[in-house]
């Protein structure tokens, strides 16, 4: 289930952060009814994001809605407002919707989107990264620490505010982020780079609901 995007950079680059996806969805005759779930949104953020994978560049609009829990939703559209894909993440369940193919798939919270999404970052970390925070919580403002998976992180601060972080191994940084005015730059060894600017941050009292439109067919997520 690879969304088709017409762009001079080709289908890989044309999905940008939206090309987080390496999915194969086998269509079924009719969508499967899912249990309706609602949760009050705490905050809504609008980002302008540019992805550069070396073969081309594409700009996207990303809406992130977060709650007081670990659940969040992401909606991605192109610069003229056409929906590309949506993600509804919560512990134990991830729903990915491909609006261009009119398909969706349901997986666990460990869903991996390994096309050009940084493989080092789990889906659960996306809101933290976009908000300019460390993907994992060290518990305090330290310069370096090792997470539960044995990965080494290094951070820099100015006036107590995180300004950069990097994930390093024996060969050096594999993934690194630098704060920019109203946004950040995330780079990955190999050439991929994501740049984003925060356009709007506002509270939201609207509940999160299922994101699967009527008439979409279900397929199997595979990465």
C-alpha positions as CSV (number, residue, x, y, z in Angstrom):
1,X,0.0,0.0,0.0
2,X,2.3,2.7,-1.3
3,X,0.6,6.1,-1.8
4,X,1.0,7.4,-5.3
5,X,2.2,11.0,-5.4
6,X,3.0,12.8,-8.7
7,X,6.1,14.7,-8.1
8,X,9.3,15.3,-10.0
9,X,11.3,13.8,-7.3
10,X,9.6,10.4,-7.7
11,X,7.4,8.3,-5.3
12,X,10.0,7.8,-2.6
13,X,10.9,11.5,-2.1
14,X,7.3,12.7,-2.8
15,X,6.0,11.3,0.4
16,X,8.6,13.1,2.6
17,X,7.9,12.3,6.2
18,X,4.7,11.0,4.6
19,X,6.9,8.4,2.9
20,X,7.5,6.9,6.2
21,X,5.7,4.0,4.6
22,X,6.8,0.7,3.1
23,X,3.4,-1.0,3.2
24,X,1.9,-3.7,1.2
25,X,-1.9,-3.7,1.6
26,X,-4.0,-6.5,0.1
27,X,-7.4,-5.1,-0.7
28,X,-10.5,-6.8,0.8
29,X,-14.1,-6.5,-0.4
30,X,-15.2,-4.1,2.3
31,X,-13.7,-2.3,5.3
32,X,-13.8,-4.0,8.6
33,X,-15.8,-2.3,11.3
34,X,-13.6,-1.1,14.1
35,X,-14.6,-0.2,17.6
36,X,-15.3,3.5,17.9
37,X,-12.9,5.2,20.3
38,X,-12.8,8.8,21.5
39,X,-10.2,10.7,23.5
40,X,-10.0,14.4,24.3
41,X,-7.2,16.1,22.4
42,X,-5.0,18.3,24.4
43,X,-3.1,20.2,21.7
44,X,-3.0,20.6,18.0
45,X,0.1,21.6,16.0
46,X,0.5,22.5,12.4
47,X,3.9,22.1,10.8
48,X,5.4,22.8,7.4
49,X,7.9,20.1,6.6
50,X,10.4,19.6,3.9
51,X,12.0,16.2,3.2
52,X,15.2,15.9,1.1
53,X,16.3,12.3,0.4
54,X,19.1,13.2,-2.0
55,X,17.0,12.4,-5.1
56,X,14.6,15.3,-4.6
57,X,12.8,17.5,-2.2
58,X,9.1,17.8,-1.3
59,X,7.2,20.0,1.1
60,X,4.2,18.9,3.1
61,X,1.8,20.1,5.8
62,X,1.6,18.0,8.9
63,X,-1.1,18.3,11.6
64,X,-0.3,16.6,14.9
65,X,-3.0,16.2,17.6
66,X,-1.8,15.0,21.0
67,X,-3.7,14.0,24.2
68,X,-2.8,13.8,27.8
69,X,-2.0,10.1,27.2
70,X,0.4,8.4,24.7
71,X,-2.2,8.5,21.9
72,X,-1.8,10.9,19.1
73,X,-2.9,11.4,15.5
74,X,-1.0,12.7,12.5
75,X,-2.6,14.0,9.2
76,X,-0.3,14.7,6.2
77,X,-1.3,16.6,3.1
78,X,0.5,18.1,0.2
79,X,1.0,21.9,-0.2
80,X,-2.3,22.3,-1.9
81,X,-4.2,20.6,0.8
82,X,-4.8,17.1,-0.7
83,X,-4.7,14.4,2.0
84,X,-1.9,11.9,1.7
85,X,-2.0,9.7,4.7
86,X,-3.1,9.6,8.4
87,X,-1.8,7.8,11.5
88,X,-3.7,7.1,14.7
89,X,-1.2,5.8,17.3
90,X,-1.8,4.5,20.8
91,X,-0.1,1.8,22.8
92,X,-1.0,-1.6,21.4
93,X,-2.7,-0.3,18.2
94,X,-1.7,1.8,15.2
95,X,-4.0,2.6,12.3
96,X,-2.4,3.9,9.0
97,X,-4.7,5.3,6.3
98,X,-3.6,5.8,2.7
99,X,-6.0,8.4,1.3
100,X,-4.7,8.2,-2.3
101,X,-5.3,4.5,-2.4
102,X,-8.4,4.6,-0.2
103,X,-7.0,1.9,2.0
104,X,-6.0,1.4,5.6
105,X,-4.2,-1.1,7.8
106,X,-4.2,-1.9,11.5
107,X,-1.1,-3.0,13.4
108,X,0.4,-3.0,16.9
109,X,2.2,0.0,18.4
110,X,5.5,-1.5,17.1
111,X,4.6,-0.8,13.5
112,X,7.7,0.1,11.6
113,X,7.7,2.4,8.6
114,X,11.0,1.6,7.1
115,X,11.0,3.2,3.6
116,X,12.8,6.5,4.4
117,X,11.5,7.2,7.9
118,X,14.5,7.1,10.3
119,X,14.5,3.5,11.4
120,X,16.1,4.5,14.7
121,X,12.9,6.4,15.8
122,X,9.8,4.5,16.9
123,X,6.4,5.9,16.0
124,X,5.8,6.8,19.7
125,X,8.7,9.3,19.6
126,X,7.4,11.4,16.7
127,X,5.5,14.0,18.8
128,X,8.5,14.5,21.0
129,X,10.9,15.0,18.0
130,X,8.6,17.4,16.2
131,X,8.2,19.4,19.5
132,X,12.0,19.8,19.8
133,X,12.4,17.2,22.6
134,X,14.7,14.2,22.9
135,X,13.1,11.0,21.5
136,X,13.7,9.2,24.8
137,X,13.5,10.6,28.3
138,X,16.9,10.6,30.2
139,X,15.1,11.7,33.4
140,X,17.3,14.8,33.7
141,X,19.3,17.3,31.7
142,X,22.4,15.3,31.1
143,X,25.0,15.7,28.3
144,X,25.1,12.0,27.5
145,X,23.3,8.8,28.5
146,X,22.6,5.3,27.4
147,X,19.0,4.2,27.0
148,X,17.4,0.9,27.9
149,X,18.2,-0.5,24.5
150,X,21.9,0.3,25.0
151,X,22.0,3.2,22.5
152,X,24.2,6.2,23.3
153,X,22.7,9.7,23.1
154,X,24.5,13.0,23.3
155,X,22.8,16.4,24.0
156,X,23.6,20.1,24.1
157,X,21.8,22.8,26.0
158,X,21.6,26.6,26.1
159,X,20.1,28.3,29.2
160,X,18.7,24.9,30.1
161,X,17.0,24.4,26.8
162,X,17.8,21.5,24.5
163,X,19.5,22.8,21.3
164,X,20.7,19.6,19.8
165,X,20.9,15.8,20.2
166,X,22.6,12.9,18.4
167,X,22.4,9.2,18.4
168,X,25.9,7.8,18.2
169,X,27.6,4.5,17.7
170,X,31.3,3.4,17.3
171,X,31.4,5.0,13.9
172,X,30.0,8.4,15.0
173,X,26.5,10.0,14.8
174,X,23.8,8.0,12.9
175,X,21.0,10.4,13.6
176,X,21.2,14.0,14.8
177,X,18.9,17.0,15.3
178,X,19.5,20.7,15.6
179,X,17.0,23.3,16.9
180,X,16.1,26.1,14.5
181,X,13.8,29.1,15.0
182,X,10.3,27.7,15.4
183,X,11.5,24.2,14.2
184,X,14.4,21.9,13.7
185,X,16.5,19.9,11.3
186,X,16.8,16.1,11.6
187,X,19.6,14.5,9.6
188,X,20.5,10.9,9.1
189,X,23.7,9.3,8.1
190,X,23.2,8.4,4.4
191,X,21.8,11.8,3.3
192,X,18.2,12.0,4.4
193,X,17.2,15.3,6.0
194,X,13.9,16.6,7.5
195,X,13.3,20.3,8.1
196,X,10.2,21.6,9.7
197,X,8.7,24.9,11.0
198,X,6.0,25.1,13.6
199,X,3.2,27.3,12.1
200,X,0.4,26.9,14.8
201,X,0.2,25.6,18.3
202,X,-3.2,25.7,19.9
203,X,-5.2,23.8,22.6
204,X,-7.9,21.5,21.3
205,X,-10.9,20.2,23.1
206,X,-12.1,18.2,20.2
207,X,-12.0,14.4,20.8
208,X,-9.9,12.1,18.7
209,X,-12.0,9.7,16.7
210,X,-11.4,6.8,14.3
211,X,-9.6,8.2,11.2
212,X,-10.8,5.6,8.7
213,X,-13.2,7.1,6.2
214,X,-16.2,5.2,5.1
215,X,-15.6,2.9,2.1
216,X,-11.9,2.4,2.5
217,X,-10.6,-1.2,2.1
218,X,-8.5,-2.9,4.7
219,X,-5.2,-4.5,4.0
220,X,-2.2,-6.0,5.9
221,X,0.6,-3.8,7.1
222,X,4.0,-5.0,6.3
223,X,7.4,-3.3,6.6
